[in-house]
C-alpha cells in the first residue's frame, strides 16, 4: 500500500494491528459459541473474552521460531491468559480464523467503497442536473457528430455508476461469509451449530459448504467488480482529459491558487488528477488475474492464495477508495465552459445538422441513396473549406448556405424547411424524458 494514495479510514483497516484484532474477534466469537453449546464453562468464557490480548512485537518474536503467524498469534494470546487458554482456538483450524477475520475486514472495507460510489453517483447526478441544457457537440471517433448537452454526458456516467452500486450489493452478500468448519471443512471436531452461532455473533452468514478455506470465487468476484468499477471511473477521467485539451477546452479541473502545472512552463494547467485516476484504475484492474487464479487451489486447500491476498486485498480496497474520493472531488469542482462548448459546436460550419436534412428528404419522396448523395456532396465542400483553415466566422453557417444554393435540394425542400433543420432544440427535446428515466 502506498501512503500517497490512501485515505485514513480505509488504511486503518489494513494494518497488522487491525488484522490481529479481527483474529481475536473471531476467536472470542468461537469461545462464546462453545460456551453457548455447553463445551466451555461460563467462568472460562468470561475470562477469555475479558483478558485475551496480544502484542505485535511479541507475535513477531514468536513467529521467528514458529514460521507461522497464526500460531504466533495464538501463542501470544495464550500468554495473556491462565488455564482457560486451553479453550482458545479450540476445535478450529488456522483458515477458520483467518478467512472469517478476512470476511470481517472485507465487509467493513466494502461498506466504505459503497459509500464512495454513492457519493460519486450523487455528485454526477447534481452536476448533470446543473448542465441538463448546456449545449455541446457530441463526438464519435473523436469527430463532431451532432448536438447534445453536457448534462446527458454526466447522466450517462451517473447511470453506469448506479449499476455498480447494485453489483456491489450482491458482492457484499458473497463476501460476508464466515467458516468455522475445521480442517478439511468436514466439521469433525465441532458441530455445525458452532459455526452458525459464531458467525451470528460476528454478523456474518455461513456457506452451504466449505473445504478448509472459504472458496476464492467470492474474492475473485469482488476483485472483478472493483475492476469494472475502475474501468467506468477511468472512462469518466479520460473524457475529462479529452475535454480539457487546449484545442477543446470545454471543461477544466479546478486549479488552486499557488498550484503549479509544470516546472519548465509556467503557463501550464494540466488534468493531473484525471491522469492520476487513470493510472490508479490500471493498478486496480491488475489484481483481477491473480485473484482469479486463486480460485483453483489444490484439493481441500493449499497456501498459494495467501501471499497474493496479502498484496491484493489491501491494495484493491485502499486504492479503490482513494480513487473514488479523488474522482468525486474532480467532478464536484470541475469547471465547465458553456461558451467554449457553443464555440466548438459552431466550428463545424453547420455540418452537425447533416442527418436532420438527410431525414427530411425521404419524406418528400426522394430515395435514401439519392438523399445521402446530395447531403454528403454539400458536406464534403464544407470539409474542404475547414481543411484550408479559412473559416473564421463561427456565426456563418457554411453548410446551410451551401444547401440553400443546391438546386437539387430546393426541388424537395423550401428555404424555410431547410432552415428549420438547423434548430438546436430539435436535438434536446427529449433530454427531460431521458433524465426522468435515469434519475426517477
C-alpha positions in Angstrom: 0.0 0.0 0.0 1.3 3.4 -1.0 0.7 6.1 1.7 0.3 8.8 -1.0 -2.8 7.1 -2.3 -4.6 6.1 0.9 -7.4 7.6 2.9 -7.1 7.2 6.7 -10.3 5.2 7.4 -9.6 2.6 4.8 -5.8 2.4 5.6 -6.6 1.8 9.2 -8.5 -1.4 8.3 -5.4 -2.9 6.6 -2.6 -2.8 9.0 -1.1 -5.6 11.2 -2.8 -4.4 14.4 -6.3 -4.4 12.8 -5.7 -7.8 11.3 -4.9 -9.4 14.6 -7.8 -7.6 16.3 -10.0 -9.2 13.7 -8.4 -12.6 14.5 -9.1 -12.0 18.2 -12.7 -11.0 17.5 -13.3 -14.3 15.6 -11.6 -16.4 18.3 -13.7 -14.8 21.0 -16.9 -15.5 19.0 -15.9 -19.1 18.7 -15.4 -19.3 22.5 -18.8 -17.7 23.1 -20.3 -20.2 20.7 -18.7 -23.2 22.5 -20.0 -21.7 25.8 -23.5 -21.5 24.3 -23.2 -25.2 23.3 -22.0 -26.2 26.8 -18.5 -27.0 25.9 -16.8 -24.1 27.8 -17.8 -23.1 31.3 -19.2 -19.5 31.8 -16.2 -18.6 34.0 -13.6 -19.6 31.4 -15.6 -17.9 28.6 -15.8 -14.7 30.7 -12.0 -14.8 31.4 -11.1 -15.3 27.8 -13.4 -12.6 26.5 -12.2 -10.1 29.1 -8.5 -10.9 29.3 -7.4 -12.2 25.9 -4.9 -9.8 24.4 -1.9 -9.7 22.1 1.2 -7.7 21.4 2.5 -7.2 17.9 6.2 -7.2 18.8 5.7 -10.4 20.8 3.9 -12.0 17.8 6.8 -11.2 15.6 9.3 -12.6 18.1 7.4 -15.9 18.4 6.9 -16.1 14.6 10.7 -16.2 14.2 10.5 -19.7 15.7 7.1 -20.9 14.6 7.3 -19.6 11.0 3.5 -19.4 11.2 1.9 -16.1 12.1 -1.5 -17.6 13.3 0.3 -19.9 15.7 2.4 -17.0 16.8 -0.8 -15.1 17.4 -2.5 -17.9 19.4 0.7 -18.5 21.5 0.9 -14.8 22.3 -2.7 -14.6 23.3 -2.3 -17.7 25.5 0.4 -15.8 27.4 -2.2 -13.3 28.5 -4.5 -16.0 29.9 -4.4 -18.6 32.6 -5.6 -22.2 32.4 -8.6 -21.1 30.4 -6.2 -20.6 27.4 -6.7 -24.3 26.6 -10.1 -23.4 25.1 -8.7 -20.6 22.9 -8.6 -21.7 19.2 -10.3 -24.9 20.3 -11.6 -27.3 17.6 -10.9 -25.0 14.7 -8.1 -24.5 12.2 -6.0 -21.5 11.1 -8.1 -20.9 8.0 -11.3 -20.7 10.1 -9.8 -17.8 12.0 -8.0 -16.1 9.1 -10.8 -16.4 6.5 -13.5 -15.4 8.9 -11.5 -12.4 10.0 -10.9 -11.5 6.4 -14.6 -11.5 5.8 -15.0 -9.0 8.6 -12.3 -6.7 7.1 -13.7 -7.1 3.6 -17.3 -6.2 4.6 -16.1 -3.2 6.6 -14.0 -2.1 3.6 -16.7 -2.7 1.0 -19.1 -0.5 3.1 -16.6 2.3 2.7 -16.3 1.6 -1.1 -20.1 1.6 -1.4 -20.2 5.0 0.4 -17.7 6.3 -2.0 -19.7 5.1 -5.0 -22.9 6.6 -3.6 -21.1 9.9 -3.2 -19.8 9.8 -6.7 -23.3 9.0 -8.1 -24.9 11.9 -6.2 -22.2 14.3 -7.4 -22.6 13.2 -11.0 -26.4 13.5 -10.7 -26.2 17.0 -9.3 -23.8 18.2 -12.0 -25.9 16.5 -14.6 -29.0 18.4 -13.4 -26.9 21.6 -13.4 -25.9 21.1 -17.0 -29.1 19.4 -18.3 -29.5 22.1 -21.0 -25.8 23.1 -21.6 -25.3 22.6 -25.3 -22.2 20.9 -26.7 -21.2 18.9 -29.7 -21.3 15.1 -29.4 -18.4 13.2 -30.9 -17.9 9.8 -32.3 -14.4 8.6 -33.2 -13.3 12.0 -31.7 -15.0 13.8 -34.7 -18.0 16.1 -34.4 -21.3 14.2 -34.6 -24.5 16.0 -33.5 -25.6 18.4 -30.8 -26.1 17.0 -27.3 -25.9 18.5 -23.8 -23.2 18.2 -21.2 -25.9 17.0 -18.8 -26.5 14.0 -21.0 -22.8 13.1 -20.8 -22.9 13.3 -17.0 -26.2 11.5 -16.7 -24.8 8.6 -18.7 -21.9 8.4 -16.2 -24.2 8.5 -13.3 -26.4 5.7 -14.6 -23.3 3.5 -15.1 -22.1 4.2 -11.6 -25.6 3.3 -10.3 -25.2 -0.1 -11.9 -22.0 -0.7 -9.9 -23.9 0.1 -6.7 -26.3 -2.8 -7.5 -23.4 -5.1 -8.3 -21.6 -4.3 -5.1 -24.7 -5.0 -3.1 -24.7 -8.5 -4.5 -20.9 -8.9 -3.9 -21.4 -7.9 -0.3 -23.6 -11.0 0.1 -20.9 -13.2 -1.4 -18.1 -12.0 0.8 -20.0 -11.7 4.1 -19.4 -15.3 4.9 -17.5 -17.0 7.7 -16.2 -20.5 8.1 -15.8 -22.4 11.4 -15.8 -25.9 9.9 -12.3 -27.2 10.9 -9.6 -28.9 8.9 -11.0 -30.2 5.6 -14.3 -28.5 6.3 -15.9 -31.7 7.5 -17.0 -30.4 11.0 -15.3 -33.5 12.5 -14.2 -31.7 15.7 -17.0 -29.2 16.0 -20.8 -29.2 15.2 -22.3 -27.1 12.5 -24.1 -25.2 15.3 -20.7 -23.8 16.4 -20.2 -22.2 13.0 -23.8 -20.9 12.9 -23.5 -19.3 16.4 -20.0 -17.8 15.9 -21.0 -16.3 12.6 -24.2 -14.9 14.0 -22.1 -13.2 16.8 -19.9 -11.7 14.1 -22.8 -10.6 11.8 -21.7 -13.0 9.1 -23.6 -15.7 7.1 -22.4 -19.3 6.7 -21.7 -21.0 3.4 -23.6 -24.2 2.5 -20.3 -26.0 2.3 -16.6 -25.2 2.6 -13.4 -27.3 2.5 -10.6 -25.9 4.6 -11.0 -22.4 3.2 -13.7 -20.1 2.1 -13.9 -20.5 -1.6 -12.0 -17.9 -3.5 -14.5 -17.3 -6.3 -16.1 -15.0 -3.7 -12.8 -13.0 -3.5 -12.4 -13.1 -7.3 -15.9 -11.7 -7.8 -15.0 -8.8 -5.5 -11.8 -8.1 -7.5 -13.7 -8.2 -10.8 -16.4 -5.9 -9.5 -13.8 -3.4 -8.3 -12.0 -3.7 -11.7 -15.3 -3.0 -13.6 -15.9 0.0 -11.3 -12.4 1.2 -12.1 -13.0 0.9 -15.8 -16.1 3.1 -15.6 -14.3 5.6 -13.4 -11.4 5.7 -15.9 -13.9 6.3 -18.7 -15.0 9.5 -16.9 -11.4 10.6 -16.2 -10.4 10.0 -19.9 -13.3 12.1 -21.1 -12.3 14.9 -18.8 -8.8 14.8 -20.1 -10.0 15.0 -23.7 -12.3 17.9 -22.9 -9.5 19.8 -21.2 -7.2 19.7 -24.2 -6.2 23.2 -25.3 -7.9 22.9 -28.7 -11.1 21.8 -27.0 -11.1 23.4 -23.6 -14.7 22.7 -22.7 -14.0 21.7 -19.1 -11.1 22.0 -16.7 -10.0 20.5 -13.4 -10.1 23.1 -10.7 -6.7 24.9 -10.4 -6.0 26.3 -7.0 -4.1 29.4 -6.0 -0.4 28.6 -5.8 -0.7 25.4 -7.8 2.0 24.8 -10.4 1.4 22.9 -13.6 5.0 22.5 -14.9 8.5 23.0 -13.6 9.5 24.4 -17.0 6.4 26.0 -18.5 4.7 28.4 -16.1 1.5 28.7 -18.2 0.5 25.0 -17.8 -2.7 23.9 -16.2 -2.9 20.1 -16.7 -5.6 17.5 -15.9 -3.2 15.8 -13.5 -5.9 14.4 -11.2 -7.8 12.7 -14.0 -4.5 11.3 -15.3 -3.7 10.0 -11.8 -7.2 8.4 -11.7 -6.4 6.7 -15.0 -3.2 5.2 -13.5 -4.9 4.1 -10.3 -7.6 2.3 -12.3 -4.9 0.4 -14.2 -3.5 -0.8 -10.8 -6.9 -1.8 -9.5 -7.6 -3.9 -12.7 -4.1 -5.5 -12.5 -5.2 -7.6 -9.5 -8.0 -9.4 -11.3 -5.7 -12.0 -12.8 -4.0 -13.2 -9.6 -7.3 -13.2 -7.8 -9.0 -15.3 -10.5 -6.0 -17.7 -10.4 -6.5 -18.0 -6.6 -9.8 -19.8 -7.2 -8.1 -23.1 -8.3 -6.4 -24.3 -5.2 -5.2 -27.9 -4.7 -7.7 -30.3 -3.2 -9.1 -29.0 0.1 -6.6 -26.2 0.3 -3.1 -25.0 -0.4 -1.3 -21.8 0.5 -0.7 -20.3 -2.9 -3.5 -17.8 -2.4 -2.2 -16.4 0.8 0.7 -14.3 -0.5 -1.4 -12.9 -3.3 -4.1 -11.8 -0.9 -1.6 -10.1 1.4 -0.8 -7.8 -1.5 -4.1 -7.7 -3.4 -6.8 -7.2 -0.9 -5.3 -4.2 1.0 -4.2 -2.5 -2.3 -7.6 -3.2 -4.0 -9.6 -1.6 -1.2 -7.2 1.2 -0.4 -6.6 2.2 -4.0 -10.3 1.9 -5.0 -11.3 4.0 -2.0 -8.8 6.7 -2.8 -9.6 6.7 -6.5 -13.3 7.2 -5.8 -12.8 10.1 -3.4 -10.4 11.8 -5.9 -12.8 11.3 -8.8 -15.7 12.6 -6.7 -13.7 15.7 -5.9 -12.7 16.2 -9.6 -16.4 16.1 -10.7 -17.6 18.2 -7.8 -15.1 21.0 -8.6 -15.0 20.6 -12.4 -15.0 24.0 -14.1 -17.4 23.9 -17.2 -17.1 26.4 -20.1 -20.5 26.6 -21.8 -19.4 29.4 -24.2 -16.5 27.2 -25.4 -18.9 24.4 -25.9 -21.1 26.6 -28.1 -18.0 27.9 -29.9 -16.8 24.4 -30.7 -20.3 23.4 -31.8 -20.2 26.2 -34.4 -16.8 25.2 -35.7 -18.3 22.5 -37.9 -19.8 25.2 -40.1 -23.2 23.6 -39.6 -22.2 20.1 -40.6 -23.6 18.7 -37.3 -27.1 19.1 -38.8 -26.5 16.9 -41.8 -28.6 13.9 -40.6 -31.6 16.2 -39.9 -31.5 17.3 -43.6 -31.0 13.7 -44.8 -34.1 12.5 -42.9 -36.3 15.2 -44.4 -35.7 14.3 -48.0 -37.2 10.7 -48.0 -40.4 12.3 -46.6 -40.6 14.2 -49.9 -40.3 11.1 -52.0 -36.6 11.0 -52.7 -34.7 7.7 -52.2 -32.4 7.4 -49.2 -29.4 6.8 -51.5 -30.1 10.0 -53.5 -30.8 11.9 -50.4 -27.5 10.8 -48.8 -25.6 11.7 -52.0 -27.0 15.3 -52.1 -26.3 16.0 -48.4 -22.8 14.3 -48.5 -21.7 16.2 -51.5 -22.5 19.5 -49.9 -20.9 18.4 -46.6 -17.7 17.5 -48.4 -17.4 21.0 -49.8 -17.6 22.4 -46.3 -14.9 19.9 -45.1 -12.6 21.3 -47.8 -13.2 24.9 -46.5 -12.5 23.7 -43.0 -9.3 22.0 -44.1 -8.0 25.2 -45.6 -8.3 26.9 -42.3 -10.0 29.9 -43.8 -13.2 29.5 -41.8 -13.1 32.3 -39.2 -16.7 33.4 -38.6 -18.4 31.0 -36.3 -21.7 32.8 -36.9 -21.6 31.9 -40.5 -23.4 28.6 -41.3 -21.5 27.4 -44.3 -23.5 24.2 -44.6 -26.8 26.0 -44.6 -25.6 28.4 -47.3 -24.4 25.5 -49.4 -27.8 23.7 -49.1 -29.7 26.8 -49.9 -27.8 27.1 -53.2 -28.3 23.5 -54.2 -31.0 23.4 -56.9 -31.5 19.6 -56.5 -32.4 20.1 -52.8 -34.7 23.1 -53.5 -36.9 20.8 -55.7 -37.9 19.0 -52.5 -37.4 21.4 -49.6 -38.4 25.1 -49.3 -35.9 27.6 -47.9 -37.9 27.7 -44.6 -37.9 23.9 -44.4 -34.1 23.8 -44.9 -33.5 26.5 -42.3 -35.8 24.6 -39.9 -33.3 21.7 -39.9 -30.8 23.9 -38.2 -32.5 24.1 -34.9 -30.7 23.1 -31.7 -33.9 22.4 -29.8 -34.7 19.5 -32.1 -31.7 17.7 -30.6 -32.6 18.5 -27.0 -36.3 17.9 -27.0 -36.1 14.6 -25.2 -33.5 15.4 -22.6 -36.1 15.8 -19.9 -37.6 12.4 -20.7 -34.1 10.8 -20.6 -33.3 12.4 -17.3 -36.6 11.0 -15.9 -35.5 7.5 -17.0 -32.1 7.9 -15.3 -33.0 9.7 -12.1 -36.6 9.0 -11.3 
